[in-house]
Amino acid sequence: MPRILTNLVWLLFLGAIAAAVALVGGEPVTAGPLRLDALALLLAPAILFVSAIVHSFALRYMDGDARIDGFFVRLTALTLTVLLLLAADHMVLFALAWTAMGLLLADLIGHVRTWTQARAAAALARNSFLAGSALLAVGLALVHAATGDATISGALADLATADGTLLALACVALAIAAAIQCGLFPFHTWLMSSMTAPTPVSAFMHAGLVNAGGILLARTAPVFEAVPHAMTAVFLLGAASALFGAATALVQTDVKRGLAASTVAQMGFMVLQCGLGFHAAAMAHLVLHGLYKACLFLGAGSALSAAKRPDAAKDPLDAKAVLLALPVAVIAGGVFALVTGKLAGSLDTGAILVAFAAIAAAHAALALRGWRPDGFAALLIAAPLAIAATAAIYGVVVSFAEGALATVPGAVDPQALNPVHALVLLAFAGGWVWALAGAGRGSADALYTRLLNAGQPAGATVTDRRGFYNA
């Protein structure tokens, strides 16, 4: 059974690629409550590819497990449910697929039935997902009440005459539902507590299933754009989670939990991009993060041996480091802007996206401080070239996603700049410089404790006895 289901997922992956090639650029294909549009065609191959890799990895990882057949049946059912969610156009079907996805994932988190902590983690995840499903149902019901249409595509076409109050309430419900699914702050506890899941489940969960919140925001983007200040609120929600997740990831001592905190940060950045009006860029980030995080989880065991080796001493933040980071930031940010055309027209939230790309490039440059090809002068040439090339590749991926999703309503709709955008950008840049300069070392113990406590899983999901993990 496991091998048959694994081969089935690989065949579905090949079929999804064929469908994407055959239907790309055409009109959406509708069949009853299902609708294959550019968003579904873009994401389905990526989700199936990750699922196929996870299935193949699990063939050996789960070998000898007494419930291996049931594990593969649920894993395959979860994959098919995500595909149904992508294609669902009727609101009831979308809500049912969303609920089924959460229940299947919670069941897999608690796969080891005899492990008390696994049962507790599954119960926490299940309760969180049911709350999110209820909010999703409320949000979709409000959109239906405001527009009179029971399909997502039909409702989006009727927003011009919709009741603004109902849409505003719908935005609140939908945003919280997305935040719960993504494990955003302050709904991150279920995600941090899910370490009882077998590694293949963790890989699939962090690579694809938490991304469903971003898919929901992309599907309903015009609803948020129709409500004043809703996009700014989504931007703030994502920014808070990105900052929180990045900070808590720094203090984790468990490999998988550190990756979970990183997912909170990455999901925050994905939602932040949605709040800027760049849902297509968020979908590109979704795919790239999914591939990257799946690789990290599946290789977590191998990483443990490497983590035991002492880290190389890091160079201090000095004038040379600044001399290296600044030109890299300018060059890479410029390359990203040039490739994506984010600064080609009027000044809008595209400038914020470029600024984040520049900060990321500067941080990457600082990570190369220990590398000395032929001295610092050579590094001043090599680092900008390498990171600029990376910025160009990322820009190409974003541009491809924006082109592929051009027919999806709200996929690319830059927002007007406002003071909130500037303040958040300053908070990111200031916090990054503050951390690098070690300005908070005097209160390091207190800050460490606060961050560590904030990123802790639920107590019932943790054990201090190693043997329990092999129960």
N, C-alpha and C positions, 0 to 999 in steps of 0.2 A: 504493500500500500504506500509507504513513504516514497519509494522510488517512482511509482506511477504518478503520484501527485506532483512530485518534483518535475518530472518530464512534462506534465500537463502545464505547469506554470511557465516552463521554458517555451512550450509551443504557443501559449497565450502571448508571451513576450514577442515572439516572431510575428504573430498575427497582429498585435498592436502596432508594430513598426510598419507592416504592410498597409494597415488601415490608415495610419498617419500619412504615409506617402501617397496613397490613392486619393485621400479626401482633403489633403492640405490645400488651402486656398479656395476651397469650394464653400458652398452654403452648408450650414449645419444640417445633419440628417436627423429627422424626428421619427420616432416609432412609439406611438402611444405616450406613456409617461417618461420615455427616455429621449435624450437629445445629445447627439455627438457633435460637439462644437470644437473650436480650436483649443480651448483649455483642456478638455478631456483628451483630445488627441495628443496634446503635448505632454501631459502628465502620466497618462496610462503606460507608455513604454518605460518611463523612468521607474514607476512604482513596481511594475512587473519585473524589471531587471533586478532591482534590489531584492524583491521577494524571491526570485529564482536563485540568486546568490545565497540568500539566507536558507532557503530550502536545501540547497546543495551542501552548505556548511553543516546544517542540522543532521544530515544523514549520518555523519560520523559523530558529531557532538552528542546526539541523543541516542546513539547506539547502545543498546543494553537497557534503556529505560523501559520500565514495565508498561508505560502508557504511551509508547512512541506512536502507535497508530492514531490514537485520539489526538495527540499533539499535532501531527501533520494534518489531520482533518480540520482542526480548528485553525491552524495557520493558513491553510488553503482557503477555508471559508472566510477568514479575515481579509485575505487578498481580494477575493471576489466581491466582498462587501464594499471595500474601498473603491473598486472599479464601478460598482453600482452607484455609489455616492457621486462619483465623477460624472456619470451619465444621467443621473436622476434630474428631471426637470419639474415633475410634479412635487409640490411642497410636502405632501404626506409621504411620498416615497423617499424623498430626501431625508426627512426626519426619521423615518423608520430605519433607513440605512445607517444614519448617524448613530442611532441608539444601538443597533446591532453591532456596529463597529466597536463601540465602547464596552459592551458586555463581553464580546469575544476577547478583546484585549485584556480586560480585567481577569477573565478566566485563565488566560495564558500566563498572566503575572503570578497567579496562584497555582501554577501547574503542579507543584509538589504538595499534594493534599495533606501529607502527614507533617508538614512544616508549619508550625503555628504562625511564625512571622510571615510566611508566604500567604497564608489565609488572611491575615490582618491587612497585608498590602493589597491583596485582591479586593477585599471589602472596601478599603479606602478608595481605591481607584473606581470601583463599581459605583459607590455613592457619589463620587465626584462627577463621573460620566452621566449618571442619571440626572443629576442637578443640571448639568450642561445641556442634556437632551431636552429637559423640561423648558429651559430658557430658550433653546432653539425653536421648540414648538411654539412657544409664546411669541417669539419674534416673527416667525413665518406667518402665524395666525394674524398678527397685527398688520403685516404687509398685505396679506390677503384682504383684511377688512378695509385697509386704506385704498386698495386698488380694485378689489372685486375679482381678481384673477387668482386661480389656484396653481398656476404654473409660474416658475421663477422667471422664465423668459417673458411671459405675458405680463407679469406684474412689473417688471423693469421697464417695459414699453409704455406702461400707463402711469408712471410716476408724476407726470406733469399735472395731472388732475387729482392726485392723491391727497389725503388729509395729512397736513404737516405734523400735527400732534401725534397721530398714530405712528407715523414714520419715525419720529424722534424716540418714542418709546420702543419701537422695534429695534432701532440702532443700539439702545442700551442693552436689550436682551441678547441680540446677536453678538455684540462685542464681548459680553461676559461669557457667552457660550464658547466663542472662539478662544478667549483667554484661558478658560478651564481646559479645553482640549490641548492647547499649546503648552500648558503648564507654566503660564506666565505668572509673575508676581502679582497678587498675593495668593495665587492658586497653585503654587509650585509643589506643595507638600506631597501630593500623590505621585508626582514624577520623581522626586527625590526618594520616595519610599518604595519605588518599584524595582529595587535592586534584587529582589527575590526572583525575578523573572529569569528564565534560562537565557544565556547570552544571545542565541538567535532571535529571541523575542525582543530583547533590548535593542538589538541592531535594527530590526524592522520597525520597532516603535519609534526610536529616535530618528530613524532615516525617513520615515514616511507618515506614520499615524499621527504624531503630534502636529504635523504640517497641515492636518485637516482644518485647523483654525484659519490658516492663511487661505486655504481653498474657499472656505466659507466667506471670508472678507472679499476675496476676488469675485466670487459668484454674485455677491450682493453689493458690490462697489457703488453702483448708481444710487442705492438707497442711502448710503452714508453721504454721498456727494449732494444729495437733495436736501440734507438737513444742515442748517448753519452750525459751524463749529464741530460737527461730528468727526470730520477728518482730523482736525487738530487733536481731539480727544483720543482718537485711535493712535495718532503719532505719539502722544504723551504716554499712553499705555505701553506701547512698544519700547519707548526710550527708557522708561522706568525699569522694565524687565531686562533690557539689554545691560544697563548699568548694574542692576542687582545681580544678575546671573554671572557677569564677568567678575564682579568683586567676590562673590561666594565661591566661584570656581578656584580662585587663588588659594583658598584656605582648606580645601578638601584633602583628606589624607587617604581616601579610598579611590581607586582608579575609576571604577564605574560611576561612583557618585560625582566625581570631578567632571566626567563626561556629561552627566545629567545636568549639572549646573551650567556647563558650557552650552547645552541645548537650550536652557532657559534664556541665556544671552542671545543665542542665534535666532531663536523664535521671536525674541523681542525685536531684534533688528529687522526680521522679516515683516513683522507687524508695523514697525516704524516706517518701512518703505511703503506699505499700504497706506499709511496715514499721509505720506507725502504725495500720494496719487500715482505711485509707480507700482501697480499691482503686477505688471508683467515682470519687472525687475525682481519683485518679491518671489514670483514663481521660479525665476532663474536661480535665485538664492536658495529656494526650497530644494530644487533638484541637486544643485552642487553640494549643499550642506548634507543632503540625504546620502549621497554617494560617499562623501568624506566621513560622516559620522558612522555609517555602516562599517566602513573599513576600520575605524578606530575601535568599535565595539568587538568586531570579530577578531581583531588582533590584540585585544586587551590582555589576554593571558601571556602573550609573547612580550608585551610591553613591561610586564611586572619584573622580569629578569633584568631588563635594561634600566628600570627605575632603581634597582639596587646599587647600580654603579654611582659613585660620587659625581655630582655635577661639576662641570668645569667652572672655574671661577669666572664670574661675569665682570667685564670692564665697567668701571664707574661711569656715570653720566657726566661727561666733561665737555670741553669745548670741541674736541674732535668728534664726539658723538653728535653734537648739535650740527657741526659742519657737514656731517654725513647725512643726517636725517632731513634737514631743511631742503636741500636741492632735490633729494629723492621724492619728498612729498610734493614739491612743485611740479616736477617732471611727470611723475606717475599720475597725479591729479589732472594735469593737462592732457596727458595721453588718454585717460579715461573720458574726459570731457570731449575731446576731439573725436574719439571713436563712437561715442554714444550721442554726440550732438547736444549734450545737456546744457551747454552755455551758448548755443548757436543763436537762440532767439532772445525773447524777453527774459528778464531775470525772474525765476520762479524757484520752486522747491528742488529743481534739478541742481541748483547750486549747493544745496545741503548734501545731496547725494555725492556730488563731486568732493565736497569738503571731507566727508567720511572716508572716501577712497584715498584722499591725501593723508589723513591721519593713519589709516591702515598701512599705507606705504611707508610712512615714517617709522611706524612701529616695526615693520618688517626689516627696515634698514638697520634699526638699532639691534635687532636680533642677529645681524651679521657682523656685529662688532668684533666678535672673537675670531672671525675668519680673516686671515691675512694672506691673500694670494701672492703678493710680492710687496708687502708693505702697505701703509695707509694710502699712499697716493694711488696705487693700483685699485684699492678698494673703492676710492672715490669715483673711479670710472666703472668698475664692474658692478657695484651695487645698483646705481641708477639704471644701467642697461637691463639688468636682470629683473628688477622690480617693475620697470616701465613695460617690459615685455609681458609680465604677468598682468599688469593693469590693462594692457591692450587685449589680451585674451579674455579677461573678465568683461571688458567692454563689448567685445564681439558677442559673447554669450548673452549679455543683457540686450544688445541690439537685436540679436536673433529672436529672443523671447518676445520683445516688443513688436517685431515684425510679424511673428507667428500669431500673436494674440491681438493683432490690430482690429479684428472684427468683433472681439469680445467687449461688450459695453463696460467702460470705465477702466479698462486694462492699463491705459496710458493717459492720465489726466492730471498733469502737474498742477499743484495748488499755488495760490498766491502766497508769497512770503509774509510772515507776521512775526511779531516780537517773540512769540513762544518758540518758533524754530531757532531763532538766534540764541535764545537763552539755553536751550537744550544743547545746541552745538557747543556753546561756551562751556557748559557743564561737562560734556564729554572731553573736550580738549583740555580744560583745566584739571579735571580729575586724572587724565592720563599723564600730564606733565607733573602734577603733584605726586603721583605714585612713583614715577620714574626718578624724581628728584629726592624721594625719601623724606618729604616734608612732614609726614605723619609718623615718623619713627618714634617720636617721643611718646605717642599714645598708641604704639603698635599693639601692645598687649590687650588693651581695652577694645580697640578696633577689631583685632583678630577674633576676640571672644564674641563680639556682637555679630560679626559676619558668620562665624562658625555656628552660632546658635540659630541665626536666621535661616541658614541653609540645611538645618537638620531634618531628617525624615521623622515620621511619627514614631514615637517610642516603641509601640507594639510591633513594629516591623523590623526591629533591630535586635540582634543577639550578640553577646560577647563570648559565646562558646563556639569555637571553630567547628567542633563536631556536628553542631546543629545544621551546618550548611550542607552536610553530606547525608542528612536524614532521608 
